[in-house]
Amino acid sequence: MIRVTIGNNLKRNAYNLDPNTTLRSALEQAGIDYTVGMTTLDGSSLGPGELDKTFAEFGFTGEAGHDKCFLLNVVKADNA
């Protein structure tokens, strides 16, 4: 299991997930709308198609040192 902090601008919660979970299903399970904003995994922006990869494919295997990460979707708004 890995410990994933999933969130957006307003809320962040930690979840224990199987490393074979896709990023998209983790976001959906957490109720995060990933269509509005930039999604990052441990601070690195995700490109097209990467939401369907698993945490294990990104190196989060559940082993010591590879057992926690942040999956965030942040909306950047212009100031009026």
PyMOL Python script that loads the backbone (N, CA, C, O; Angstrom):
from pymol import cmd

cmd.read_pdbstr("""\
ATOM      1  N   MET A   1       0.840  -1.184   0.000  1.00  0.00           N
ATOM      2  CA  MET A   1       0.000   0.000   0.000  1.00  0.00           C
ATOM      3  C   MET A   1       0.885   1.247   0.000  1.00  0.00           C
ATOM      4  O   MET A   1       1.993   1.258   0.536  1.00  0.00           O
ATOM      5  N   ILE A   2       0.351   2.286  -0.619  1.00  0.00           N
ATOM      6  CA  ILE A   2       1.029   3.575  -0.598  1.00  0.00           C
ATOM      7  C   ILE A   2       0.090   4.602   0.016  1.00  0.00           C
ATOM      8  O   ILE A   2      -1.130   4.446  -0.034  1.00  0.00           O
ATOM      9  N   ARG A   3       0.655   5.640   0.587  1.00  0.00           N
ATOM     10  CA  ARG A   3      -0.113   6.719   1.209  1.00  0.00           C
ATOM     11  C   ARG A   3      -0.101   7.888   0.238  1.00  0.00           C
ATOM     12  O   ARG A   3       0.944   8.487  -0.012  1.00  0.00           O
ATOM     13  N   VAL A   4      -1.276   8.210  -0.310  1.00  0.00           N
ATOM     14  CA  VAL A   4      -1.387   9.262  -1.317  1.00  0.00           C
ATOM     15  C   VAL A   4      -2.238  10.396  -0.761  1.00  0.00           C
ATOM     16  O   VAL A   4      -3.376  10.185  -0.342  1.00  0.00           O
ATOM     17  N   THR A   5      -1.679  11.589  -0.761  1.00  0.00           N
ATOM     18  CA  THR A   5      -2.447  12.772  -0.399  1.00  0.00           C
ATOM     19  C   THR A   5      -3.035  13.317  -1.696  1.00  0.00           C
ATOM     20  O   THR A   5      -2.304  13.730  -2.596  1.00  0.00           O
ATOM     21  N   ILE A   6      -4.368  13.312  -1.780  1.00  0.00           N
ATOM     22  CA  ILE A   6      -5.077  13.733  -2.990  1.00  0.00           C
ATOM     23  C   ILE A   6      -5.876  14.978  -2.658  1.00  0.00           C
ATOM     24  O   ILE A   6      -6.539  15.038  -1.622  1.00  0.00           O
ATOM     25  N   GLY A   7      -5.814  15.992  -3.550  1.00  0.00           N
ATOM     26  CA  GLY A   7      -6.573  17.194  -3.253  1.00  0.00           C
ATOM     27  C   GLY A   7      -6.579  18.213  -4.363  1.00  0.00           C
ATOM     28  O   GLY A   7      -6.087  17.992  -5.469  1.00  0.00           O
ATOM     29  N   ASN A   8      -7.167  19.355  -4.007  1.00  0.00           N
ATOM     30  CA  ASN A   8      -7.246  20.502  -4.909  1.00  0.00           C
ATOM     31  C   ASN A   8      -7.008  21.765  -4.094  1.00  0.00           C
ATOM     32  O   ASN A   8      -6.427  21.702  -3.010  1.00  0.00           O
ATOM     33  N   ASN A   9      -7.455  22.925  -4.610  1.00  0.00           N
ATOM     34  CA  ASN A   9      -7.245  24.186  -3.907  1.00  0.00           C
ATOM     35  C   ASN A   9      -7.939  24.229  -2.552  1.00  0.00           C
ATOM     36  O   ASN A   9      -7.469  24.918  -1.646  1.00  0.00           O
ATOM     37  N   LEU A  10      -9.038  23.514  -2.394  1.00  0.00           N
ATOM     38  CA  LEU A  10      -9.866  23.643  -1.196  1.00  0.00           C
ATOM     39  C   LEU A  10      -9.706  22.519  -0.179  1.00  0.00           C
ATOM     40  O   LEU A  10      -9.882  22.750   1.017  1.00  0.00           O
ATOM     41  N   LYS A  11      -9.382  21.331  -0.618  1.00  0.00           N
ATOM     42  CA  LYS A  11      -9.304  20.213   0.332  1.00  0.00           C
ATOM     43  C   LYS A  11      -8.201  19.245  -0.064  1.00  0.00           C
ATOM     44  O   LYS A  11      -7.854  19.100  -1.236  1.00  0.00           O
ATOM     45  N   ARG A  12      -7.661  18.585   0.959  1.00  0.00           N
ATOM     46  CA  ARG A  12      -6.653  17.546   0.759  1.00  0.00           C
ATOM     47  C   ARG A  12      -6.882  16.460   1.787  1.00  0.00           C
ATOM     48  O   ARG A  12      -7.037  16.741   2.975  1.00  0.00           O
ATOM     49  N   ASN A  13      -6.902  15.216   1.328  1.00  0.00           N
ATOM     50  CA  ASN A  13      -7.084  14.071   2.214  1.00  0.00           C
ATOM     51  C   ASN A  13      -6.087  12.986   1.831  1.00  0.00           C
ATOM     52  O   ASN A  13      -5.692  12.864   0.671  1.00  0.00           O
ATOM     53  N   ALA A  14      -5.690  12.204   2.826  1.00  0.00           N
ATOM     54  CA  ALA A  14      -4.754  11.106   2.590  1.00  0.00           C
ATOM     55  C   ALA A  14      -5.524   9.798   2.443  1.00  0.00           C
ATOM     56  O   ALA A  14      -6.494   9.549   3.159  1.00  0.00           O
ATOM     57  N   TYR A  15      -5.077   8.972   1.510  1.00  0.00           N
ATOM     58  CA  TYR A  15      -5.704   7.684   1.224  1.00  0.00           C
ATOM     59  C   TYR A  15      -4.626   6.610   1.163  1.00  0.00           C
ATOM     60  O   TYR A  15      -3.509   6.866   0.713  1.00  0.00           O
ATOM     61  N   ASN A  16      -4.962   5.416   1.613  1.00  0.00           N
ATOM     62  CA  ASN A  16      -4.097   4.255   1.433  1.00  0.00           C
ATOM     63  C   ASN A  16      -4.569   3.529   0.179  1.00  0.00           C
ATOM     64  O   ASN A  16      -5.703   3.052   0.121  1.00  0.00           O
ATOM     65  N   LEU A  17      -3.695   3.447  -0.825  1.00  0.00           N
ATOM     66  CA  LEU A  17      -4.076   2.867  -2.110  1.00  0.00           C
ATOM     67  C   LEU A  17      -3.103   1.771  -2.535  1.00  0.00           C
ATOM     68  O   LEU A  17      -1.942   1.753  -2.125  1.00  0.00           O
ATOM     69  N   ASP A  18      -3.595   0.877  -3.349  1.00  0.00           N
ATOM     70  CA  ASP A  18      -2.759  -0.139  -3.962  1.00  0.00           C
ATOM     71  C   ASP A  18      -1.892   0.544  -5.023  1.00  0.00           C
ATOM     72  O   ASP A  18      -2.399   1.397  -5.752  1.00  0.00           O
ATOM     73  N   PRO A  19      -0.615   0.206  -5.137  1.00  0.00           N
ATOM     74  CA  PRO A  19       0.242   0.824  -6.154  1.00  0.00           C
ATOM     75  C   PRO A  19      -0.246   0.611  -7.585  1.00  0.00           C
ATOM     76  O   PRO A  19       0.161   1.347  -8.483  1.00  0.00           O
ATOM     77  N   ASN A  20      -1.111  -0.382  -7.817  1.00  0.00           N
ATOM     78  CA  ASN A  20      -1.625  -0.642  -9.159  1.00  0.00           C
ATOM     79  C   ASN A  20      -2.878   0.158  -9.491  1.00  0.00           C
ATOM     80  O   ASN A  20      -3.514  -0.083 -10.517  1.00  0.00           O
ATOM     81  N   THR A  21      -3.234   1.100  -8.637  1.00  0.00           N
ATOM     82  CA  THR A  21      -4.362   2.003  -8.882  1.00  0.00           C
ATOM     83  C   THR A  21      -3.933   3.060  -9.889  1.00  0.00           C
ATOM     84  O   THR A  21      -2.821   3.581  -9.803  1.00  0.00           O
ATOM     85  N   THR A  22      -4.806   3.383 -10.845  1.00  0.00           N
ATOM     86  CA  THR A  22      -4.471   4.459 -11.788  1.00  0.00           C
ATOM     87  C   THR A  22      -4.695   5.810 -11.117  1.00  0.00           C
ATOM     88  O   THR A  22      -5.484   5.934 -10.180  1.00  0.00           O
ATOM     89  N   LEU A  23      -3.992   6.807 -11.611  1.00  0.00           N
ATOM     90  CA  LEU A  23      -4.140   8.155 -11.073  1.00  0.00           C
ATOM     91  C   LEU A  23      -5.573   8.656 -11.269  1.00  0.00           C
ATOM     92  O   LEU A  23      -6.142   9.295 -10.384  1.00  0.00           O
ATOM     93  N   ARG A  24      -6.145   8.361 -12.429  1.00  0.00           N
ATOM     94  CA  ARG A  24      -7.517   8.804 -12.719  1.00  0.00           C
ATOM     95  C   ARG A  24      -8.508   8.210 -11.713  1.00  0.00           C
ATOM     96  O   ARG A  24      -9.359   8.929 -11.187  1.00  0.00           O
ATOM     97  N   SER A  25      -8.405   6.912 -11.443  1.00  0.00           N
ATOM     98  CA  SER A  25      -9.349   6.301 -10.510  1.00  0.00           C
ATOM     99  C   SER A  25      -9.146   6.820  -9.093  1.00  0.00           C
ATOM    100  O   SER A  25     -10.108   6.917  -8.330  1.00  0.00           O
ATOM    101  N   ALA A  26      -7.915   7.155  -8.729  1.00  0.00           N
ATOM    102  CA  ALA A  26      -7.662   7.730  -7.401  1.00  0.00           C
ATOM    103  C   ALA A  26      -8.318   9.100  -7.271  1.00  0.00           C
ATOM    104  O   ALA A  26      -8.924   9.407  -6.244  1.00  0.00           O
ATOM    105  N   LEU A  27      -8.200   9.921  -8.308  1.00  0.00           N
ATOM    106  CA  LEU A  27      -8.829  11.245  -8.295  1.00  0.00           C
ATOM    107  C   LEU A  27     -10.352  11.116  -8.240  1.00  0.00           C
ATOM    108  O   LEU A  27     -11.014  11.847  -7.503  1.00  0.00           O
ATOM    109  N   GLU A  28     -10.898  10.195  -9.011  1.00  0.00           N
ATOM    110  CA  GLU A  28     -12.346   9.993  -9.015  1.00  0.00           C
ATOM    111  C   GLU A  28     -12.830   9.495  -7.661  1.00  0.00           C
ATOM    112  O   GLU A  28     -13.867   9.942  -7.172  1.00  0.00           O
ATOM    113  N   GLN A  29     -12.096   8.583  -7.055  1.00  0.00           N
ATOM    114  CA  GLN A  29     -12.455   8.073  -5.730  1.00  0.00           C
ATOM    115  C   GLN A  29     -12.467   9.193  -4.691  1.00  0.00           C
ATOM    116  O   GLN A  29     -13.285   9.189  -3.771  1.00  0.00           O
ATOM    117  N   ALA A  30     -11.553  10.149  -4.848  1.00  0.00           N
ATOM    118  CA  ALA A  30     -11.460  11.260  -3.899  1.00  0.00           C
ATOM    119  C   ALA A  30     -12.444  12.387  -4.219  1.00  0.00           C
ATOM    120  O   ALA A  30     -12.568  13.339  -3.449  1.00  0.00           O
ATOM    121  N   GLY A  31     -13.145  12.283  -5.353  1.00  0.00           N
ATOM    122  CA  GLY A  31     -14.107  13.317  -5.733  1.00  0.00           C
ATOM    123  C   GLY A  31     -13.463  14.589  -6.262  1.00  0.00           C
ATOM    124  O   GLY A  31     -14.016  15.678  -6.112  1.00  0.00           O
ATOM    125  N   ILE A  32     -12.294  14.454  -6.880  1.00  0.00           N
ATOM    126  CA  ILE A  32     -11.573  15.598  -7.427  1.00  0.00           C
ATOM    127  C   ILE A  32     -11.829  15.691  -8.922  1.00  0.00           C
ATOM    128  O   ILE A  32     -11.616  14.723  -9.651  1.00  0.00           O
ATOM    129  N   ASP A  33     -12.291  16.868  -9.391  1.00  0.00           N
ATOM    130  CA  ASP A  33     -12.518  17.102 -10.816  1.00  0.00           C
ATOM    131  C   ASP A  33     -11.178  17.444 -11.453  1.00  0.00           C
ATOM    132  O   ASP A  33     -10.660  18.543 -11.261  1.00  0.00           O
ATOM    133  N   TYR A  34     -10.620  16.512 -12.203  1.00  0.00           N
ATOM    134  CA  TYR A  34      -9.301  16.695 -12.807  1.00  0.00           C
ATOM    135  C   TYR A  34      -9.363  17.395 -14.166  1.00  0.00           C
ATOM    136  O   TYR A  34      -8.335  17.551 -14.825  1.00  0.00           O
ATOM    137  N   THR A  35     -10.562  17.820 -14.593  1.00  0.00           N
ATOM    138  CA  THR A  35     -10.700  18.478 -15.895  1.00  0.00           C
ATOM    139  C   THR A  35     -10.508  19.983 -15.819  1.00  0.00           C
ATOM    140  O   THR A  35     -10.446  20.656 -16.848  1.00  0.00           O
ATOM    141  N   VAL A  36     -10.416  20.511 -14.612  1.00  0.00           N
ATOM    142  CA  VAL A  36     -10.278  21.965 -14.446  1.00  0.00           C
ATOM    143  C   VAL A  36      -8.999  22.266 -13.674  1.00  0.00           C
ATOM    144  O   VAL A  36      -8.999  22.254 -12.443  1.00  0.00           O
ATOM    145  N   GLY A  37      -7.950  22.527 -14.365  1.00  0.00           N
ATOM    146  CA  GLY A  37      -6.711  22.860 -13.685  1.00  0.00           C
ATOM    147  C   GLY A  37      -5.579  21.943 -14.100  1.00  0.00           C
ATOM    148  O   GLY A  37      -5.717  21.129 -15.013  1.00  0.00           O
ATOM    149  N   MET A  38      -4.456  22.088 -13.413  1.00  0.00           N
ATOM    150  CA  MET A  38      -3.262  21.318 -13.703  1.00  0.00           C
ATOM    151  C   MET A  38      -3.092  20.239 -12.644  1.00  0.00           C
ATOM    152  O   MET A  38      -3.120  20.524 -11.446  1.00  0.00           O
ATOM    153  N   THR A  39      -2.918  19.008 -13.084  1.00  0.00           N
ATOM    154  CA  THR A  39      -2.721  17.892 -12.164  1.00  0.00           C
ATOM    155  C   THR A  39      -1.233  17.594 -12.066  1.00  0.00           C
ATOM    156  O   THR A  39      -0.531  17.506 -13.073  1.00  0.00           O
ATOM    157  N   THR A  40      -0.765  17.442 -10.823  1.00  0.00           N
ATOM    158  CA  THR A  40       0.638  17.148 -10.589  1.00  0.00           C
ATOM    159  C   THR A  40       0.778  15.925  -9.693  1.00  0.00           C
ATOM    160  O   THR A  40      -0.085  15.644  -8.860  1.00  0.00           O
ATOM    161  N   LEU A  41       1.863  15.213  -9.875  1.00  0.00           N
ATOM    162  CA  LEU A  41       2.225  14.096  -9.012  1.00  0.00           C
ATOM    163  C   LEU A  41       3.569  14.441  -8.400  1.00  0.00           C
ATOM    164  O   LEU A  41       4.581  14.502  -9.098  1.00  0.00           O
ATOM    165  N   ASP A  42       3.577  14.663  -7.104  1.00  0.00           N
ATOM    166  CA  ASP A  42       4.783  15.091  -6.383  1.00  0.00           C
ATOM    167  C   ASP A  42       5.444  16.300  -7.034  1.00  0.00           C
ATOM    168  O   ASP A  42       6.669  16.371  -7.127  1.00  0.00           O
ATOM    169  N   GLY A  43       4.626  17.248  -7.482  1.00  0.00           N
ATOM    170  CA  GLY A  43       5.124  18.508  -8.030  1.00  0.00           C
ATOM    171  C   GLY A  43       5.429  18.498  -9.511  1.00  0.00           C
ATOM    172  O   GLY A  43       5.712  19.554 -10.078  1.00  0.00           O
ATOM    173  N   SER A  44       5.383  17.350 -10.158  1.00  0.00           N
ATOM    174  CA  SER A  44       5.641  17.268 -11.598  1.00  0.00           C
ATOM    175  C   SER A  44       4.327  17.245 -12.355  1.00  0.00           C
ATOM    176  O   SER A  44       3.441  16.448 -12.049  1.00  0.00           O
ATOM    177  N   SER A  45       4.200  18.126 -13.352  1.00  0.00           N
ATOM    178  CA  SER A  45       2.979  18.194 -14.159  1.00  0.00           C
ATOM    179  C   SER A  45       2.798  16.903 -14.942  1.00  0.00           C
ATOM    180  O   SER A  45       3.759  16.319 -15.443  1.00  0.00           O
ATOM    181  N   LEU A  46       1.548  16.472 -15.037  1.00  0.00           N
ATOM    182  CA  LEU A  46       1.228  15.261 -15.785  1.00  0.00           C
ATOM    183  C   LEU A  46       0.810  15.616 -17.204  1.00  0.00           C
ATOM    184  O   LEU A  46       0.070  16.575 -17.423  1.00  0.00           O
ATOM    185  N   GLY A  47       1.282  14.845 -18.150  1.00  0.00           N
ATOM    186  CA  GLY A  47       0.962  15.076 -19.548  1.00  0.00           C
ATOM    187  C   GLY A  47      -0.230  14.250 -19.996  1.00  0.00           C
ATOM    188  O   GLY A  47      -0.796  13.492 -19.209  1.00  0.00           O
ATOM    189  N   PRO A  48      -0.613  14.395 -21.261  1.00  0.00           N
ATOM    190  CA  PRO A  48      -1.739  13.644 -21.801  1.00  0.00           C
ATOM    191  C   PRO A  48      -1.515  12.138 -21.674  1.00  0.00           C
ATOM    192  O   PRO A  48      -0.436  11.633 -21.983  1.00  0.00           O
ATOM    193  N   GLY A  49      -2.537  11.435 -21.222  1.00  0.00           N
ATOM    194  CA  GLY A  49      -2.471   9.988 -21.104  1.00  0.00           C
ATOM    195  C   GLY A  49      -1.851   9.471 -19.817  1.00  0.00           C
ATOM    196  O   GLY A  49      -1.944   8.278 -19.530  1.00  0.00           O
ATOM    197  N   GLU A  50      -1.226  10.333 -19.041  1.00  0.00           N
ATOM    198  CA  GLU A  50      -0.568   9.864 -17.827  1.00  0.00           C
ATOM    199  C   GLU A  50      -1.535   9.577 -16.687  1.00  0.00           C
ATOM    200  O   GLU A  50      -1.164   8.893 -15.732  1.00  0.00           O
ATOM    201  N   LEU A  51      -2.765  10.081 -16.759  1.00  0.00           N
ATOM    202  CA  LEU A  51      -3.737   9.783 -15.716  1.00  0.00           C
ATOM    203  C   LEU A  51      -4.146   8.317 -15.723  1.00  0.00           C
ATOM    204  O   LEU A  51      -4.649   7.807 -14.723  1.00  0.00           O
ATOM    205  N   ASP A  52      -3.932   7.636 -16.848  1.00  0.00           N
ATOM    206  CA  ASP A  52      -4.294   6.228 -16.933  1.00  0.00           C
ATOM    207  C   ASP A  52      -3.138   5.289 -16.562  1.00  0.00           C
ATOM    208  O   ASP A  52      -3.259   4.070 -16.684  1.00  0.00           O
ATOM    209  N   LYS A  53      -2.031   5.861 -16.114  1.00  0.00           N
ATOM    210  CA  LYS A  53      -0.915   5.053 -15.618  1.00  0.00           C
ATOM    211  C   LYS A  53      -1.122   4.794 -14.126  1.00  0.00           C
ATOM    212  O   LYS A  53      -1.837   5.532 -13.448  1.00  0.00           O
ATOM    213  N   THR A  54      -0.494   3.751 -13.638  1.00  0.00           N
ATOM    214  CA  THR A  54      -0.614   3.412 -12.218  1.00  0.00           C
ATOM    215  C   THR A  54       0.483   4.108 -11.417  1.00  0.00           C
ATOM    216  O   THR A  54       1.471   4.592 -11.969  1.00  0.00           O
ATOM    217  N   PHE A  55       0.281   4.143 -10.107  1.00  0.00           N
ATOM    218  CA  PHE A  55       1.303   4.710  -9.233  1.00  0.00           C
ATOM    219  C   PHE A  55       2.592   3.902  -9.351  1.00  0.00           C
ATOM    220  O   PHE A  55       3.683   4.471  -9.304  1.00  0.00           O
ATOM    221  N   ALA A  56       2.479   2.586  -9.504  1.00  0.00           N
ATOM    222  CA  ALA A  56       3.662   1.732  -9.644  1.00  0.00           C
ATOM    223  C   ALA A  56       4.465   2.107 -10.883  1.00  0.00           C
ATOM    224  O   ALA A  56       5.695   2.052 -10.866  1.00  0.00           O
ATOM    225  N   GLU A  57       3.775   2.491 -11.964  1.00  0.00           N
ATOM    226  CA  GLU A  57       4.478   2.900 -13.186  1.00  0.00           C
ATOM    227  C   GLU A  57       5.273   4.177 -12.980  1.00  0.00           C
ATOM    228  O   GLU A  57       6.216   4.443 -13.725  1.00  0.00           O
ATOM    229  N   PHE A  58       4.910   4.968 -11.986  1.00  0.00           N
ATOM    230  CA  PHE A  58       5.648   6.181 -11.653  1.00  0.00           C
ATOM    231  C   PHE A  58       6.685   5.926 -10.556  1.00  0.00           C
ATOM    232  O   PHE A  58       7.349   6.859 -10.103  1.00  0.00           O
ATOM    233  N   GLY A  59       6.824   4.672 -10.129  1.00  0.00           N
ATOM    234  CA  GLY A  59       7.842   4.328  -9.149  1.00  0.00           C
ATOM    235  C   GLY A  59       7.376   4.253  -7.706  1.00  0.00           C
ATOM    236  O   GLY A  59       8.187   4.025  -6.809  1.00  0.00           O
ATOM    237  N   PHE A  60       6.087   4.439  -7.468  1.00  0.00           N
ATOM    238  CA  PHE A  60       5.546   4.342  -6.107  1.00  0.00           C
ATOM    239  C   PHE A  60       5.081   2.908  -5.883  1.00  0.00           C
ATOM    240  O   PHE A  60       3.955   2.544  -6.220  1.00  0.00           O
ATOM    241  N   THR A  61       5.959   2.112  -5.315  1.00  0.00           N
ATOM    242  CA  THR A  61       5.744   0.673  -5.210  1.00  0.00           C
ATOM    243  C   THR A  61       5.259   0.217  -3.843  1.00  0.00           C
ATOM    244  O   THR A  61       4.821  -0.923  -3.689  1.00  0.00           O
ATOM    245  N   GLY A  62       5.331   1.086  -2.862  1.00  0.00           N
ATOM    246  CA  GLY A  62       4.945   0.690  -1.513  1.00  0.00           C
ATOM    247  C   GLY A  62       6.132   0.285  -0.663  1.00  0.00           C
ATOM    248  O   GLY A  62       5.987   0.031   0.532  1.00  0.00           O
ATOM    249  N   GLU A  63       7.304   0.223  -1.271  1.00  0.00           N
ATOM    250  CA  GLU A  63       8.513  -0.097  -0.524  1.00  0.00           C
ATOM    251  C   GLU A  63       8.997   1.156   0.201  1.00  0.00           C
ATOM    252  O   GLU A  63       8.613   2.270  -0.153  1.00  0.00           O
ATOM    253  N   ALA A  64       9.822   0.976   1.192  1.00  0.00           N
ATOM    254  CA  ALA A  64      10.359   2.108   1.959  1.00  0.00           C
ATOM    255  C   ALA A  64      10.993   3.127   1.012  1.00  0.00           C
ATOM    256  O   ALA A  64      11.778   2.762   0.137  1.00  0.00           O
ATOM    257  N   GLY A  65      10.654   4.386   1.185  1.00  0.00           N
ATOM    258  CA  GLY A  65      11.153   5.444   0.318  1.00  0.00           C
ATOM    259  C   GLY A  65      10.319   5.651  -0.932  1.00  0.00           C
ATOM    260  O   GLY A  65      10.471   6.658  -1.623  1.00  0.00           O
ATOM    261  N   HIS A  66       9.438   4.703  -1.228  1.00  0.00           N
ATOM    262  CA  HIS A  66       8.571   4.794  -2.415  1.00  0.00           C
ATOM    263  C   HIS A  66       7.129   4.508  -1.999  1.00  0.00           C
ATOM    264  O   HIS A  66       6.382   3.842  -2.716  1.00  0.00           O
ATOM    265  N   ASP A  67       6.751   5.027  -0.822  1.00  0.00           N
ATOM    266  CA  ASP A  67       5.464   4.649  -0.258  1.00  0.00           C
ATOM    267  C   ASP A  67       4.533   5.820   0.005  1.00  0.00           C
ATOM    268  O   ASP A  67       3.466   5.629   0.589  1.00  0.00           O
ATOM    269  N   LYS A  68       4.905   7.026  -0.409  1.00  0.00           N
ATOM    270  CA  LYS A  68       3.989   8.156  -0.237  1.00  0.00           C
ATOM    271  C   LYS A  68       4.217   9.196  -1.320  1.00  0.00           C
ATOM    272  O   LYS A  68       5.327   9.360  -1.828  1.00  0.00           O
ATOM    273  N   CYS A  69       3.127   9.905  -1.667  1.00  0.00           N
ATOM    274  CA  CYS A  69       3.204  10.935  -2.699  1.00  0.00           C
ATOM    275  C   CYS A  69       2.006  11.874  -2.592  1.00  0.00           C
ATOM    276  O   CYS A  69       1.072  11.634  -1.826  1.00  0.00           O
ATOM    277  N   PHE A  70       2.058  12.946  -3.376  1.00  0.00           N
ATOM    278  CA  PHE A  70       0.989  13.931  -3.455  1.00  0.00           C
ATOM    279  C   PHE A  70       0.441  13.951  -4.876  1.00  0.00           C
ATOM    280  O   PHE A  70       1.201  14.093  -5.834  1.00  0.00           O
ATOM    281  N   LEU A  71      -0.877  13.810  -5.017  1.00  0.00           N
ATOM    282  CA  LEU A  71      -1.569  13.908  -6.298  1.00  0.00           C
ATOM    283  C   LEU A  71      -2.546  15.070  -6.177  1.00  0.00           C
ATOM    284  O   LEU A  71      -3.581  14.958  -5.520  1.00  0.00           O
ATOM    285  N   LEU A  72      -2.207  16.188  -6.819  1.00  0.00           N
ATOM    286  CA  LEU A  72      -2.980  17.411  -6.640  1.00  0.00           C
ATOM    287  C   LEU A  72      -3.449  17.977  -7.968  1.00  0.00           C
ATOM    288  O   LEU A  72      -2.762  17.870  -8.983  1.00  0.00           O
ATOM    289  N   ASN A  73      -4.635  18.582  -7.946  1.00  0.00           N
ATOM    290  CA  ASN A  73      -5.167  19.297  -9.098  1.00  0.00           C
ATOM    291  C   ASN A  73      -5.433  20.724  -8.636  1.00  0.00           C
ATOM    292  O   ASN A  73      -6.297  20.969  -7.795  1.00  0.00           O
ATOM    293  N   VAL A  74      -4.672  21.662  -9.201  1.00  0.00           N
ATOM    294  CA  VAL A  74      -4.735  23.047  -8.766  1.00  0.00           C
ATOM    295  C   VAL A  74      -5.252  23.919  -9.888  1.00  0.00           C
ATOM    296  O   VAL A  74      -4.732  23.891 -11.003  1.00  0.00           O
ATOM    297  N   VAL A  75      -6.287  24.699  -9.582  1.00  0.00           N
ATOM    298  CA  VAL A  75      -6.843  25.651 -10.540  1.00  0.00           C
ATOM    299  C   VAL A  75      -6.190  26.994 -10.296  1.00  0.00           C
ATOM    300  O   VAL A  75      -6.220  27.517  -9.182  1.00  0.00           O
ATOM    301  N   LYS A  76      -5.596  27.556 -11.347  1.00  0.00           N
ATOM    302  CA  LYS A  76      -4.987  28.876 -11.238  1.00  0.00           C
ATOM    303  C   LYS A  76      -5.943  29.872 -11.878  1.00  0.00           C
ATOM    304  O   LYS A  76      -6.316  29.743 -13.045  1.00  0.00           O
ATOM    305  N   ALA A  77      -6.325  30.852 -11.099  1.00  0.00           N
ATOM    306  CA  ALA A  77      -7.282  31.858 -11.591  1.00  0.00           C
ATOM    307  C   ALA A  77      -6.583  33.191 -11.758  1.00  0.00           C
ATOM    308  O   ALA A  77      -5.685  33.540 -10.991  1.00  0.00           O
ATOM    309  N   ASP A  78      -7.010  33.940 -12.784  1.00  0.00           N
ATOM    310  CA  ASP A  78      -6.490  35.294 -12.992  1.00  0.00           C
ATOM    311  C   ASP A  78      -7.147  36.240 -12.004  1.00  0.00           C
ATOM    312  O   ASP A  78      -8.332  36.108 -11.699  1.00  0.00           O
ATOM    313  N   ASN A  79      -6.381  37.184 -11.511  1.00  0.00           N
ATOM    314  CA  ASN A  79      -6.955  38.213 -10.630  1.00  0.00           C
ATOM    315  C   ASN A  79      -7.584  39.299 -11.500  1.00  0.00           C
ATOM    316  O   ASN A  79      -6.982  39.763 -12.468  1.00  0.00           O
ATOM    317  N   ALA A  80      -8.787  39.688 -11.146  1.00  0.00           N
ATOM    318  CA  ALA A  80      -9.489  40.703 -11.952  1.00  0.00           C
ATOM    319  C   ALA A  80      -9.177  42.087 -11.478  1.00  0.00           C
ATOM    320  O   ALA A  80      -9.679  43.060 -12.040  1.00  0.00           O
TER     321      ALA A  80
END
""", "prot")
cmd.dss("prot")
cmd.show_as("cartoon", "prot")
cmd.util.cbc("prot")
cmd.orient("prot")
